[in-house]
Amino acid sequence: MADFSIEELTVIEASRYINDGETVFAGTGLPLMATMLAQKTHAPHLCFVAETGPIAPIVLPTPLSVSDPRLQYRSVRLGSLREVLGCLLQHGMMDVGFVGGAEIDEFGNINTTVIGDYERPKVRFPGSGGGNDILSHAKRILIITRHEKQRFPKRCTYITSPGYINGPDARAKAGLTSKKPQIVVVTRLGVMEINPETGRFQIRKLMPGSSVEALLEATGFRPDINGRIENVAPPTDHELTTLREKVDPQGLYSKKV
Amino acid sequence: MKEESKVMTAREAVEKFVFDGATIGLGGQNVGRMAMAAIHEIVRQGKKNLTIYGCNLSINMDILVGAGLVKRCEAGTGNLEYFGTTFCFRRAIEQGLMEMEDYSHLGMISRFLAGEMGLPFMPTKSMLGSDMLTQQVKSTGKKYELIKDPWNADEPVLLLPALKPDVALIHAQRADAMGNVVIDGFLALDVELARASKHTIITCEEIVPEEKIRSDAERTSIPYLYVSAVVEQPFGSHPAAAYRYYDYDADHVKYYQKCAREGGKALEGYLKHYILDSENFDDYLEKVGGIKKMIALMKSMKRMV
């Protein structure tokens, strides 16, 4: 097998969490890269939708935005935000919601809004966008992000998009329709998944060269380490060449993990 | 039926329908189909104390904020994705110069849906359990109501109030003089926005004969009843794309982002050179590369449709 980078394997590992035939709502950047890789390898029948309206496009490399014409190519329908966010996502028809980098806490809550006071924040981030809608309604949540301590605080000071909020039954109590979604986060150090019994992350897999210690060191909370921890499988030649040649030939995103 | 022509210049349209203190809904998304010719005209006319509504606000909003014309936004995000955040927006909020009230994209769409159907509010199951329900700017007043589903009392449902902007700014590929509009490519929020707004200014790539609309009426995205002004402005979405017509101008987006990020003199210089010192949008298009640039963007789009 050819040499590969950890960044490449992170995208490849994330792609393995999408099954053939599933409906996938993904943001641009790494989530879209991993979705396209899945489509061009083991999941040729996945249906990708972008929030601006495109349904099932044959995506051209390499979109830089959800409004990119490369994301509209040969769609079966060019619809609207209402159709995608309302009539597919809120309707309960999206199997996978796939989002990218942000602040993520031990319950899988995501902050993309502010650090500090809401009205006069220390740092203002872009805001929810469709992120809150994805975390609210998708049956499964995939997250791919850089693994840095400040990105994984114990608690987000502002919950833009709800994970398990503050415990295993909190989503149901808040009225969310998908009450116990699978939430998986894939990083260059490993894979963590929310345990629906506790509502908290546990370590499921380690990337090559990573360790439980390294992952804990780079995480602001303490994920559960009691379960079985597997090693992430190295990329196949097919996965690697597809990523390099067909998904991100210019390498625009693979350095962002 | 004889309708008067709604065709006018961007200057006339902004003079007529945009005023100090107006609430403005922005169509398009990110680097796709934005009414930039109307945005530039608002900057030149210095319309101030504006409130901006939208989903993914982008360079369109950021330029207005950078020019000091915006007092408040209600939206899903200020964001340029790969090209970074919207820096004037970010700075203005951090410095307390502008209010931002956050909703999810579906939250905003729900509010436009209520507005377009003449309803006072719309239910949604988004935003539940998030801090968009626990934190808000003081001036907002009653942001939402949380009720129990009358037919399933165990289920909380969120009600969000209708939005009816004073004016919507939408860029489309084609329209006729009556104001019938054809949008190519994704629709984003534009159809709901136009129907919810008191007035809609359409800037378009080309004006087509009414007969063309009538012979292919299934393609009409927005009928004339919702439209107040039609402005013909080729490349009027630059530096954003217009599907089937031209790609976005990544170089210019990056250049704007550099100026916006730096702020101060760099931003002032951008606004002065490209907008305030330009007579109109054609003048701006010359400054960003003129016909050679536009042909390159058209060719890039042709490879994708």
Interface residues (C-beta under 8 A of the other chain):
Chain A: T28 G29 A50 E51 T52 G53 P54 L60 L64 S65 V66 S67 D68 P69 R70 Q72 Y73 L78 G79 S80 L81 R82 L85 G86 L89 Q90 T112 T113 Y118 E119 R120 P121 K122 V123 R124 F125 P126 G127 S128 G129 G130 G131 N132 D133 S136 H137 Y158 I159 T160 S161 P162 I165 A170 R171 A174 G175 L176 T177 L252
Chain B: G28 Q29 N30 V31 G32 R33 C55 N56 A75 G76 T77 G78 N79 L80 E81 Y82 F83 T85 T86 F89 R90 I93 E94 G96 E99 M100 D102 Y103 S104 H105 L106 G107 I109 S110 L113 T124 K125 S126 M127 L128 G129 S130 D131 M132 Q135 Q136 V137 K138 E155 P156 V157 L158 G185 F186 L187 A188 L189 D190 V191 E192 A240 A241 Y243 D247 Y248 A250 M301 M304 V305
